[in-house]
């Protein structure tokens, strides 16, 4: 990746070396002046240090390449990484001097990181991170954050709600889900508050990353929450069907163990609001909503073509669906369509006979063609059935939008930014009248939110990634803050995806106006660290 700094070419590195040599030479001369109590020497030395440290050091140190033939801005060189790690380890052992030097170093690097990112693309570079109970060990959170700073990240998206667990202490968890940390004696440990505090000291913005419509398996098995779950026309919940084991935000799992709720359920909205309110008390720099969709099926089930495929048969979803009727003819046909999956010519004729005083069946969004309203039932039936199908899909999509809009309100009330994570293909029509089964209407998500499209397509090059981005850019309202999420690792291809450097360079060339890019995930970049933290034995 090219950088706008001086050290983005071999010549740039040579120039930086000479600049630094000049800096240290002049600094030595000014030290001599200061030593003989020459005030001008002391003054000019401080000015020189302020100017050169902010410009030369941020360019020559932070922009040093870490991979052959690829320039990665704002990543620290190995010697500075090791220096910081040595101080961290010594500080953990109680060395007071090392503690002071370590704190001073992370403060200094926070300023340098901010300066470097402001001079290089992207201005914000983020990474997705999951914490584990083992991260309550002294120094674990600091070690993780140091590694992120070393790689030039200035934002981290911390997974706060997932798999029926929430990153809140057991002693202060008012939600309907269990705490991630369930270790005896650690009931008051607040990892979310800790990572926000320590992240800020290192110049990192810390976002809370939360699942949305997916409430998790444990929630779905509660006897008092069975009416909250989303259901299809066969009476199934998402746990009753075989779902896609393909890519997702959690690229190691599909939807098979994930429990999706009815977005129209007042109980679901109440439970979720309580969760978000508890999270924002920790004052994260933003909240990212993931799984803002329905489950994706496999094979033919990945496309919905009939109303029974839609997850709108929960009690609340059905109730709101029928409330969309404008007259009694419309309500009667809507009931028949929801029950049988179709309406026949006989249904149309019966409704005409029952409600002779009404003309066309009406529901929200329907503007009937008056020239067709005089046709016999058999000829009107195809038009009515098509309109009912479109109403059903729109109803499913509106539930997602309404739930998201309500979910973001607690954060917005206190001025915390919000964002939505989505699949670029999750909202598209497929074939003749079919739709992607996720029914993810991201093009209707609130414009004031950040948009985080997951560009996870894999085709051995960047063409499919750019195709996804192009679709998002083409549908986004003017001024939308688009922040692509990429999957992969630095310096190597992973799962038919080019390295992160290659992906980012392609995005920069196509859409240089984009200023924030995120990487999924820390576990991909450092799988050994992730495994050790996930499976360690706490004493």
C-alpha positions in Angstrom: 0.0 0.0 0.0 1.3 3.5 -0.9 1.5 6.1 1.8 1.4 9.8 1.7 4.2 10.1 4.2 7.9 10.5 3.4 8.8 6.9 4.1 6.6 5.3 1.4 9.6 4.4 -0.9 13.2 3.4 -0.5 14.2 7.0 -1.3 11.8 8.2 1.4 13.5 5.9 4.0 16.9 7.2 3.1 15.6 10.8 3.4 14.1 10.0 6.8 17.4 8.5 8.0 19.3 11.7 7.1 16.6 13.9 8.7 16.8 11.9 11.9 20.6 12.1 11.8 20.3 15.9 11.4 17.8 16.0 14.3 20.1 14.2 16.7 23.1 16.2 15.6 21.4 19.5 16.2 19.9 18.2 19.4 23.3 17.3 20.7 24.6 20.8 19.9 21.6 22.3 21.7 22.2 20.1 24.7 25.7 21.5 25.0 24.2 25.0 24.9 21.8 24.1 27.6 24.6 22.6 29.7 26.3 26.0 29.9 23.0 27.7 30.9 22.2 29.3 27.5 18.5 29.9 27.7 18.1 30.3 23.9 19.7 26.8 23.5 17.1 25.3 25.9 14.2 27.2 24.1 15.3 26.2 20.6 15.9 22.6 21.7 12.3 22.3 23.0 10.9 23.9 19.8 13.0 21.6 17.6 11.9 18.5 19.6 8.2 19.5 19.3 8.4 20.1 15.6 10.6 17.2 14.5 9.1 14.6 16.8 5.6 15.3 15.4 6.7 15.3 11.8 9.8 13.3 11.3 9.3 10.6 13.9 5.7 10.0 12.9 6.7 9.7 9.3 10.0 7.8 9.6 9.2 5.5 12.5 5.4 4.8 12.1 5.6 4.3 8.3 8.4 1.8 8.3 7.3 -1.2 6.1 6.5 -4.5 7.8 6.2 -6.7 4.7 8.4 -7.1 1.7 7.5 -4.8 -1.2 4.4 -3.5 0.7 4.3 -0.3 2.6 2.0 -0.2 5.6 1.6 3.2 7.2 1.6 3.6 11.0 2.9 0.2 11.9 5.7 0.2 14.5 9.1 -1.4 13.9 10.1 -4.5 15.8 12.6 -2.8 18.1 10.0 -0.3 19.4 7.4 -3.1 19.8 9.9 -5.1 21.9 10.9 -2.1 24.0 7.3 -1.5 24.9 6.7 -5.2 25.7 9.7 -5.4 27.9 8.5 -2.3 29.9 5.0 -3.8 30.1 6.3 -7.1 31.5 8.6 -5.4 34.0 5.7 -3.1 35.1 3.6 -6.2 35.8 6.3 -7.5 38.1 6.0 -4.3 40.2 9.0 -2.3 38.8 7.9 1.3 39.5 10.4 2.9 37.1 9.3 0.5 34.3 5.6 1.4 35.1 6.3 5.1 34.7 8.3 4.6 31.5 5.6 2.3 30.1 2.8 4.8 30.8 4.9 7.6 29.3 5.6 5.5 26.2 2.0 4.5 25.5 0.9 8.2 25.9 3.6 9.3 23.5 2.7 6.6 21.0 -1.0 7.6 21.2 -0.1 11.1 20.0 2.2 9.7 17.3 -0.5 7.3 16.1 -3.0 10.1 15.9 -0.6 12.2 13.9 0.3 9.3 11.6 -3.2 8.3 10.9 -4.2 11.9 10.1 -1.5 11.9 7.4 -2.2 8.5 5.9 -5.1 6.7 4.3 -7.3 5.5 5.8 -7.7 8.1 8.5 -9.4 5.4 10.7 -8.2 1.8 10.7 -10.3 -0.5 12.9 -10.2 -4.2 13.9 -12.9 -6.5 15.3 -12.0 -8.1 18.7 -13.6 -10.6 21.0 -12.7 -10.7 24.7 -12.7 -13.9 26.8 -12.9 -14.7 30.6 -9.1 -15.2 30.5 -8.7 -11.5 29.7 -9.4 -10.7 33.3 -5.7 -11.7 34.0 -3.5 -8.8 34.9 -2.0 -7.2 31.8 -4.1 -9.1 29.2 -6.2 -6.1 28.0 -3.1 -3.9 27.9 -1.2 -6.5 25.9 -4.0 -6.8 23.3 -4.4 -3.0 22.9 -0.6 -2.6 22.6 -0.6 -5.1 19.7 -3.3 -3.2 18.0 -1.4 0.1 18.3 1.7 -1.7 17.0 -0.2 -2.5 13.8 -1.4 1.0 13.3 -5.0 0.6 14.4 -6.7 3.6 16.0 -10.2 2.0 16.4 -11.3 -1.3 17.9 -14.7 -2.9 17.7 -15.2 -5.0 20.8 -17.8 -7.7 20.7 -20.1 -6.9 23.6 -23.2 -9.1 22.9 -23.0 -12.4 21.2 -24.1 -16.1 21.7 -26.5 -15.2 24.5 -23.7 -13.5 26.5 -23.0 -9.9 27.3 -19.7 -8.3 28.3 -21.0 -6.9 31.6 -20.0 -7.8 35.1 -22.3 -10.4 36.9 -22.8 -7.9 39.7 -24.1 -5.2 37.4 -25.9 -7.1 34.6 -29.6 -6.0 34.4 -30.1 -7.8 31.0 -31.8 -11.0 30.0 -28.5 -12.6 29.1 -25.7 -14.1 31.1 -22.3 -12.4 31.6 -19.2 -13.4 29.5 -17.2 -13.4 32.8 -18.6 -16.1 35.1 -15.5 -16.7 37.2 -15.9 -17.1 41.0 -14.5 -14.0 42.7 -14.7 -11.9 39.5 -18.3 -10.9 39.7 -17.4 -7.2 39.7 -14.8 -7.3 36.9 -15.9 -4.9 34.1 -13.9 -5.8 31.0 -15.9 -3.4 28.8 -15.2 -0.4 31.0 -11.6 -1.5 31.3 -10.9 -1.8 27.6 -12.6 1.6 26.9 -10.4 3.3 29.5 -7.2 1.6 28.5 -8.0 2.0 24.8 -8.4 5.8 25.2 -5.0 6.1 26.9 -3.5 4.5 23.8 -5.3 6.8 21.4 -7.9 4.1 20.4 -11.6 4.7 19.9 -13.5 1.7 21.3 -16.8 0.7 19.8 -19.3 -1.7 21.3 -20.2 -4.4 18.7 -23.5 -6.1 19.4 -25.7 -8.7 17.8 -29.2 -7.4 17.1 -32.0 -9.7 15.8 -30.0 -12.7 16.8 -30.6 -13.1 20.6 -28.8 -16.4 21.0 -29.6 -20.1 21.8 -29.9 -19.7 25.6 -32.4 -16.9 25.2 -34.4 -18.9 22.7 -34.7 -21.9 25.0 -36.3 -19.9 27.9 -39.9 -21.0 28.4 -41.0 -17.3 29.0 -39.5 -16.1 25.7 -41.0 -18.6 23.2 -43.5 -16.0 21.9 -40.6 -13.6 21.1 -39.0 -15.8 18.5 -39.4 -15.3 14.8 -41.4 -18.0 13.0 -42.0 -18.9 9.4 -45.2 -20.2 7.8 -44.4 -23.7 8.9 -44.3 -22.8 12.6 -40.6 -23.2 12.8 -38.1 -21.0 14.6 -34.6 -20.5 13.3 -33.4 -23.2 15.6 -35.7 -25.7 13.8 -34.1 -25.4 10.4 -30.7 -26.1 8.9 -29.1 -22.8 8.1 -26.2 -21.6 6.1 -22.7 -22.5 7.4 -21.1 -20.0 5.0 -19.5 -16.7 5.7 -20.9 -14.3 8.3 -19.6 -11.6 10.6 -18.4 -14.5 12.6 -16.7 -16.2 9.7 -16.3 -19.5 11.6 -20.0 -20.2 12.0 -23.2 -20.2 10.1 -26.7 -19.5 11.4 -27.5 -23.0 12.7 -27.0 -22.2 16.4 -28.4 -18.7 16.2 -31.8 -17.7 17.4 -33.6 -14.9 15.6 -36.4 -13.0 17.3 -39.5 -11.4 15.9 -38.5 -7.7 15.4 -42.1 -6.7 16.0 -42.2 -8.2 19.4 -42.5 -5.6 22.2 -40.9 -8.0 24.6 -37.8 -8.4 22.3 -37.5 -4.6 22.0 -37.8 -4.1 25.7 -35.1 -6.7 26.5 -32.8 -5.2 23.9 -33.3 -1.6 25.0 -32.3 -2.6 28.5 -29.1 -4.2 27.1 -28.1 -1.1 25.0 -28.8 1.2 28.0 -26.4 -0.9 30.1 -23.7 -0.9 27.4 -23.8 2.9 26.8 -23.3 3.5 30.5 -19.7 2.5 29.9 -19.5 5.4 27.4 -18.1 3.6 24.3 -17.2 5.7 21.3 -19.9 4.1 19.3 -22.3 1.1 19.0 -22.3 -1.2 16.0 -25.4 -3.3 15.3 -24.7 -6.6 13.7 -27.2 -9.4 12.6 -29.7 -6.8 11.5 -31.5 -9.4 9.4 -33.2 -12.7 9.3 -31.4 -16.1 9.0 -30.1 -17.3 5.7 -31.1 -20.7 4.5 -29.1 -23.2 2.5 -29.6 -24.2 -1.1 -33.0 -23.3 -2.5 -33.9 -21.9 0.9 -31.4 -19.1 0.5 -34.0 -17.5 -1.7 -37.5 -16.8 -0.5 -40.2 -17.1 -3.1 -43.4 -17.6 -1.0 -44.9 -16.1 2.0 -44.3 -19.2 4.2 -40.6 -18.7 3.7 -40.7 -15.3 5.5 -40.1 -15.0 9.2 -43.3 -13.0 9.8 -45.4 -15.6 11.5 -44.6 -14.6 15.1 -47.6 -13.4 17.0 -46.5 -9.8 17.0 -45.5 -9.8 13.3 -48.8 -11.3 12.2 -50.7 -8.7 14.3 -48.9 -5.8 12.8 -49.2 -7.3 9.3 -53.0 -7.4 9.5 -53.0 -3.9 10.9 -51.7 -2.7 7.5 -55.2 -3.4 6.0 -57.1 -0.3 5.0 -60.5 -1.9 4.3 -62.3 -5.1 5.2 -61.7 -6.6 1.7 -58.0 -6.1 2.1 -58.0 -7.6 5.6 -59.9 -10.7 4.5 -57.5 -11.3 1.6 -54.5 -10.7 3.7 -55.6 -13.3 6.2 -56.3 -15.9 3.5 -52.9 -15.2 1.9 -51.0 -15.5 5.2 -52.9 -18.7 6.0 -52.7 -20.5 2.7 -49.8 -18.8 1.0 -51.9 -17.7 -1.9 -55.3 -16.4 -2.9 -57.5 -18.0 -5.5 -60.0 -16.6 -7.9 -62.6 -18.1 -5.7 -61.2 -16.1 -2.7 -61.4 -12.9 -4.7 -65.0 -13.7 -5.7 -66.0 -14.5 -2.1 -64.5 -11.3 -0.7 -66.3 -9.3 -3.4 -69.6 -11.0 -2.3 -69.0 -10.5 1.4 -68.1 -6.8 1.1 -70.1 -5.5 -1.9 -70.1 -1.9 -0.6 -66.2 -1.8 -0.9 -64.5 -1.5 -4.3 -60.9 -2.8 -4.4 -59.1 -4.5 -1.5 -56.8 -2.0 0.1 -53.7 -2.2 2.3 -50.7 0.1 3.0 -48.8 0.9 -0.2 -51.4 -0.5 -2.6 -52.6 1.9 -5.4 -54.9 -0.3 -7.5 -55.2 0.2 -11.2 -58.8 1.4 -11.6 -58.9 -0.1 -15.1 -58.3 -3.5 -13.7 -60.7 -3.2 -10.8 -63.7 -4.0 -13.1 -62.2 -7.2 -14.4 -63.7 -10.6 -13.2 -62.1 -12.3 -10.2 -60.1 -14.7 -12.2 -58.3 -11.9 -14.1 -57.7 -9.8 -11.0 -56.3 -12.7 -8.9 -52.7 -12.6 -10.3 -52.4 -8.9 -9.7 -53.8 -9.2 -6.1 -51.6 -12.1 -5.3 -48.5 -10.3 -6.6 -49.4 -7.2 -4.5 -49.9 -9.4 -1.4 -46.5 -11.0 -1.9 -44.8 -7.6 -2.2 -46.6 -6.4 0.9 -45.4 -9.5 2.8 -41.7 -8.9 1.8 -42.0 -5.2 2.6 -43.5 -6.1 6.0 -40.6 -8.4 6.8 -38.1 -5.7 5.8 -39.9 -2.9 7.7 -39.7 -5.0 10.9 -35.9 -5.0 10.6 -35.7 -1.2 10.0 -38.1 -0.5 12.9 -36.2 -2.6 15.3 -32.9 -1.0 14.4 -34.3 2.5 14.6 -35.6 1.8 18.1 -32.4 0.0 19.1 -30.2 3.0 18.3 -32.2 5.5 20.2 -30.6 5.1 23.7 -27.2 5.7 22.2 -28.3 8.7 20.1 -30.0 10.3 23.0 -26.6 10.7 24.7 -24.7 11.5 21.5 -22.9 8.2 21.0 -22.5 7.4 17.3 -24.1 4.2 15.9 -23.5 2.0 12.9 -25.1 -0.9 11.1 -23.2 -4.0 9.8 -24.6 -5.7 6.8 -24.1 -7.9 3.7 -24.1 -5.9 0.4 -26.2 -8.7 -1.1 -28.7 -9.1 1.7 -31.3 -6.9 0.3 -31.5 -7.9 -3.4 -34.1 -9.5 -5.5 -33.3 -12.9 -7.0 -34.9 -14.4 -10.1 -38.6 -13.8 -10.8 -40.1 -12.5 -7.6 -37.6 -14.1 -5.2 -35.5 -12.3 -2.5 -32.4 -13.0 -0.5 -33.7 -14.9 2.5 -31.9 -12.6 4.9 -34.3 -9.8 3.9 -31.7 -7.2 5.1 -33.0 -3.8 3.8 -29.7 -1.9 4.5 -30.5 0.6 1.8 -33.4 1.7 4.1 -31.2 1.9 7.2 -31.1 5.4 8.9 -28.8 7.7 6.9 -27.3 9.2 10.1 -25.8 5.9 11.0 -22.4 4.7 9.9 -22.8 2.0 7.2 -20.4 -1.0 7.7 -20.7 -3.3 4.6 -19.0 -6.6 5.1 -17.0 -7.0 1.9 -16.3 -10.7 2.4 -16.6 -12.0 -1.1 -13.8 -14.4 -2.1 -12.7 -14.8 -5.7 -8.8 -14.8 -5.4 -8.6 -11.1 -6.4 -10.3 -7.9 -5.5 -12.9 -7.8 -8.3 -15.8 -9.3 -6.3 -15.0 -7.1 -3.3 -15.1 -4.0 -5.4 -18.4 -5.2 -7.0 -19.9 -5.4 -3.5 -18.6 -1.9 -2.6 -19.8 -0.5 -5.9 -23.4 -1.7 -5.1 -23.3 -0.1 -1.6 -21.9 3.2 -3.0 -24.6 3.3 -5.8 -27.5 2.8 -3.3 -26.2 5.0 -0.4 -27.8 8.4 0.0 -25.4 11.3 -0.6 -23.3 11.9 2.5 -23.6 8.4 4.0 -20.5 7.5 6.0 -19.5 4.2 4.4 -16.9 2.1 6.4 -16.1 -1.2 4.7 -15.2 -4.3 6.7 -12.6 -6.6 5.1 -11.7 -10.2 6.0 -8.1 -11.3 5.9 -4.6 -10.8 7.3 -1.6 -8.7 6.6 0.9 -9.9 4.1 -0.9 -13.1 3.1 -4.0 -14.4 1.3 -6.6 -16.1 3.4 -9.5 -18.2 2.1 -9.2 -17.0 -1.5 -9.0 -13.4 -0.3 -6.0 -11.2 -1.1 -4.0 -9.7 1.7 -5.4 -6.7 3.6 -2.9 -4.5 1.9 -4.1 -5.5 -1.6 -7.8 -5.2 -0.7 -7.2 -1.7 0.9 -5.3 -0.5 -2.1 -8.1 -1.5 -4.4 -10.7 0.3 -2.2 -8.6 3.4 -2.1 -8.3 3.5 -5.8 -12.0 3.0 -6.3 -13.4 5.1 -3.5 -10.7 7.5 -2.1 -13.5 9.4 -0.2 -13.8 6.5 2.2 -11.9 7.3 5.3 -12.5 4.3 7.6 -11.8 0.6 6.9 -12.1 -2.2 9.4 -10.5 -5.7 9.5 -12.0 -8.9 10.6 -10.5 -10.0 12.8 -7.9 -10.1 15.6 -8.3 -13.8 15.8 -7.3 -14.2 12.1 -4.2 -12.0 12.5 -3.0 -13.7 15.7 -4.8 -17.1 16.0 -2.3 -18.3 18.6 -3.0 -15.4 21.0 -6.7 -15.9 20.4 -6.6 -19.6 21.2 -4.5 -19.2 24.3 -6.9 -16.5 25.6 -10.0 -18.6 24.7 -8.8 -21.8 26.3 -6.5 -20.8 29.2 -7.2 -22.2 32.6 -7.8 -19.5 35.3 -6.4 -20.3 38.7 
